[in-house]
């Protein structure tokens, strides 16, 4: 695959024409190699020669997570002897799905992360401490590892958790940056404060953050981001990605959304009826992967709700930028007349010092709305005072407050950190 990072600096009209050429190549590849899409084109009477523009994508049905689960191997476009690596999705909302990657796909993945790290003001010669797992069939950890090296920097594979080991590594090897889930930054700050570690004068200058929002929709820091900055004045860069996309959106120093890589992915935002939403409105992110050899996708519905921003960025890039993820489509909550997503509840809880861990449980109630309970892990709380404090915080931020229950942090940890999961389980949906 011939890469073209300069496309991100071209006028939007040039980017659109470029992507339409890539789309035609993509459709031809699917017709020649993908059993799933061969069947789809035949069943829906789709003549790919008539799909010439991005607007023409509307004539092609969506691909869903259920399609990937029910017809997994039909998406494979290469013989099994050409598969270099097997990866599975995290299974946040459903059963994990297998993805097959060729050597060329792994090279594409490394390139994607390299240009994303460059976007986050990275460059050759830096040292990055990787605080995420690289095993357990996890794409992201592998991608970060390869991307840092492709950029010409060094990586230290510490893995997730174990604050003591994280600080020992920082002391010994003096990395410039960390790659981690932002809420874990608060954990290692807390460990440093308890153990007399002068973290503010460590070698760390920035954090590339994954998995959780750092910003509000207006790009100001949310409660989690603000709390990190108040404690530790390092540069924060937010990223968004998924296994299915094989592509990431990373902030630049301006912090105004994740930059789109037009050579790697086509993006749409759709409403509940499957129509592309008007510019500026929120919708479900739907993606078409470009340059993927093993398991390419066409109009895949991610389930993630976001907005697109098209004004040029101060960094010089003109490609689209994606907003912080508003929420997962299937996770929307109706609480006492207010519609919200779990991330808004997490944002409040992540800003409370006395909370060690937590999860949010949602179930049906008798009046057709959602019963929401926050289970908080906290050592010896004064429950009456803590409940009042938490409900006041929720009402100030969300206008409504869920039910609150306290439990021993060890018991909460058994639920939030199950052995077979790579990501913490913070949302449990018991609705029918």
Residue pairs with C-beta under 8 A, 6 or more apart in sequence:
1 104
1 107
1 108
1 291
3 111
3 263
4 18
4 263
5 115
5 261
5 263
7 14
7 15
7 18
7 262
7 263
7 319
8 259
8 260
8 261
8 262
8 317
8 318
8 319
9 316
9 317
9 318
9 319
10 18
10 318
11 318
12 310
12 318
12 319
12 320
15 262
15 318
15 319
16 54
18 262
18 263
19 54
19 262
19 266
19 290
20 52
20 53
20 54
22 263
22 266
22 290
22 291
23 51
23 54
23 57
23 266
23 288
23 290
24 48
24 51
24 52
26 288
26 289
26 290
26 296
26 298
27 48
27 51
27 298
28 48
29 77
29 296
30 37
30 38
30 41
30 48
30 77
30 296
30 298
31 37
31 38
31 41
31 48
33 77
33 78
34 74
34 75
34 77
34 296
35 74
35 75
35 76
36 67
36 71
36 74
36 75
37 298
39 74
40 46
40 60
40 61
41 48
44 60
44 61
46 59
46 60
50 56
50 59
51 57
51 59
51 60
54 266
57 266
57 268
57 288
57 299
58 275
58 276
60 298
60 299
61 299
62 270
62 274
62 286
62 299
62 300
62 301
63 297
63 298
63 299
63 300
63 301
64 300
64 301
65 93
65 94
65 97
65 301
65 303
66 94
68 75
68 97
68 244
69 94
69 95
69 97
72 97
72 98
75 295
75 297
76 83
76 100
76 294
76 295
77 293
77 294
77 295
77 296
78 100
78 102
78 293
78 294
80 100
82 102
82 294
83 100
83 101
83 102
83 294
84 101
84 102
84 103
84 105
84 106
85 100
85 101
85 105
85 106
85 142
86 98
86 99
86 100
86 101
86 137
87 98
87 99
87 100
87 101
87 137
87 138
87 139
87 142
87 243
88 96
88 97
88 98
88 99
88 137
88 243
89 96
89 97
89 99
89 242
89 243
89 244
90 96
90 138
90 243
90 421
90 422
90 423
91 97
91 421
92 328
92 423
93 303
93 328
93 330
93 331
97 243
97 244
99 139
99 243
99 244
99 246
99 294
99 295
100 294
100 295
101 109
101 294
101 295
102 293
102 294
104 293
105 246
105 292
105 293
105 294
106 146
108 246
108 264
108 291
108 292
109 139
109 142
109 143
109 146
109 147
109 246
110 143
110 146
110 147
110 149
110 150
111 147
111 150
112 143
112 147
112 246
112 247
112 248
112 261
112 264
113 143
113 144
113 146
113 147
113 148
113 150
113 151
113 248
114 147
114 148
114 150
114 151
115 261
116 147
116 239
116 248
116 249
116 250
116 259
116 261
117 128
117 147
117 148
117 151
117 153
117 208
117 250
118 151
119 250
119 251
119 252
119 259
119 315
119 317
120 206
120 208
120 237
120 239
120 250
120 251
120 252
120 253
121 206
121 235
121 237
121 252
121 253
122 128
122 151
122 153
122 177
122 208
123 151
123 152
123 153
124 151
124 152
124 153
125 152
125 153
126 148
126 153
126 154
126 176
126 177
127 153
127 154
127 155
127 156
127 173
127 174
127 175
127 176
127 177
128 144
128 148
128 153
128 154
128 155
128 156
128 175
128 176
128 177
128 178
128 179
128 208
129 155
129 156
129 158
129 166
129 169
129 170
129 173
129 175
129 177
129 178
129 179
129 204
130 141
130 144
130 145
130 148
130 155
130 156
130 157
130 158
130 159
130 179
131 158
131 159
131 160
131 166
131 178
131 179
131 180
131 181
131 184
132 138
132 140
132 141
132 144
132 159
132 160
132 179
132 180
132 181
132 210
133 141
133 159
133 160
133 422
134 141
134 142
134 145
134 157
134 159
135 141
136 422
138 422
139 243
139 246
140 210
140 241
140 243
143 241
143 248
144 155
144 179
144 208
145 155
145 157
148 154
148 155
149 155
156 169
156 173
156 175
158 165
158 166
158 169
160 180
160 181
160 184
161 184
163 187
163 188
163 190
163 191
163 192
164 191
166 188
167 188
167 191
167 192
167 195
167 197
167 199
169 175
170 202
170 203
170 204
171 202
174 203
175 203
175 204
176 203
176 204
176 205
176 206
177 204
177 205
177 206
177 207
177 208
178 185
178 204
178 206
178 207
178 208
179 207
179 208
179 210
180 207
180 208
180 209
180 210
181 209
181 210
181 211
181 212
182 207
182 209
182 211
182 212
182 214
182 224
182 225
182 228
182 236
182 238
183 212
183 224
183 350
185 207
185 209
185 228
185 232
186 224
186 227
186 228
186 231
186 350
188 199
189 199
189 228
189 231
189 232
191 197
192 198
192 199
193 199
199 232
200 232
200 233
204 234
205 234
205 235
206 234
206 235
206 236
206 237
207 228
207 234
207 235
207 236
207 237
208 237
208 239
208 250
209 236
209 237
209 238
209 239
210 239
210 241
211 423
212 224
212 343
212 346
212 350
213 222
213 224
213 225
213 238
213 324
213 325
213 343
213 347
214 221
214 222
214 224
214 225
214 228
214 236
214 238
214 324
215 221
215 222
215 225
215 238
215 255
215 324
216 222
216 324
217 307
217 323
217 324
217 326
219 255
219 256
219 257
219 324
221 229
221 236
222 324
222 347
223 347
223 348
223 350
223 351
223 397
224 346
224 347
224 350
224 351
225 236
226 351
227 350
227 351
228 234
228 236
229 236
235 253
236 255
237 250
237 251
237 252
237 253
237 255
238 250
238 251
238 255
238 258
238 324
239 248
239 249
239 250
239 251
239 258
240 248
240 249
240 258
240 304
240 322
240 324
240 325
241 247
241 248
241 249
242 302
242 304
244 287
244 289
244 297
244 300
244 302
245 265
245 287
245 289
245 300
245 302
246 264
246 265
246 289
246 292
247 261
247 264
247 265
247 287
247 289
248 258
249 257
249 258
249 259
249 260
249 261
249 321
249 322
250 258
250 259
251 257
251 258
251 259
252 259
252 313
252 315
252 317
253 315
254 313
254 314
254 315
256 309
256 313
256 314
256 321
257 309
257 313
257 321
257 322
257 323
257 324
258 321
258 322
259 313
259 315
259 317
259 319
259 321
260 267
260 319
260 320
260 321
260 322
261 319
262 319
263 290
263 291
264 289
264 290
264 291
265 287
265 288
265 289
265 290
266 287
266 288
266 290
267 285
267 286
267 287
267 308
267 320
267 322
268 276
268 283
268 285
268 286
268 287
268 299
269 276
269 277
269 281
269 282
269 283
269 284
269 285
269 286
269 306
269 307
269 308
270 276
270 277
270 283
270 284
270 286
270 301
271 277
271 283
271 284
276 283
277 283
279 308
279 310
280 307
281 307
282 305
282 306
282 307
282 323
282 326
283 305
283 306
283 307
284 301
284 302
284 303
284 304
284 305
284 329
285 302
285 304
285 305
285 306
285 322
286 299
286 300
286 301
286 302
287 297
287 299
287 300
287 302
288 297
288 298
288 299
288 300
289 296
289 297
289 300
290 296
303 328
303 329
303 330
304 325
304 327
304 328
304 329
305 325
305 326
305 327
305 328
305 329
305 341
306 322
306 323
306 324
306 325
306 326
307 322
307 323
307 326
308 320
308 321
308 322
308 323
309 320
309 321
309 322
309 323
310 320
310 321
312 318
313 321
325 343
326 341
326 343
327 340
327 341
327 342
327 343
327 344
328 341
328 342
330 429
331 341
331 342
331 427
331 429
332 339
332 340
332 341
333 339
333 340
333 341
333 342
333 362
333 370
333 372
334 369
334 370
335 369
335 370
335 372
335 398
335 400
335 402
336 369
336 400
337 369
337 400
338 398
338 399
338 400
340 398
340 400
342 360
342 426
342 427
344 397
344 398
345 360
345 372
345 374
345 394
345 398
345 402
346 360
346 426
347 397
348 390
348 393
348 394
348 397
348 398
349 355
349 358
349 374
349 376
351 393
352 389
352 390
352 393
354 378
354 381
354 386
355 376
355 377
355 378
356 377
356 378
356 379
356 409
356 412
357 376
357 377
357 409
357 412
357 413
357 416
358 374
358 375
358 376
358 377
358 412
358 416
358 426
359 374
359 375
359 412
359 415
359 416
359 425
359 426
359 427
359 428
360 372
360 373
360 374
360 375
360 402
360 426
360 427
360 428
361 372
361 373
361 374
361 375
361 428
361 430
362 370
362 371
362 372
362 373
362 427
362 428
362 429
362 430
362 431
363 370
363 371
363 373
363 430
363 431
364 370
364 371
364 430
364 431
364 432
365 371
370 431
371 403
372 402
372 403
373 402
373 403
373 404
373 405
374 390
374 402
374 403
374 404
374 405
375 405
375 406
375 407
375 412
375 415
376 386
376 390
376 404
376 405
376 406
376 407
376 412
377 406
377 407
377 408
377 409
377 410
377 411
377 412
377 413
378 386
378 406
378 409
379 408
379 409
381 406
383 406
386 404
386 406
387 404
390 401
390 404
391 401
391 404
394 400
394 401
394 402
395 401
415 425
415 428
416 424
416 425
416 426
417 424
417 425
418 425
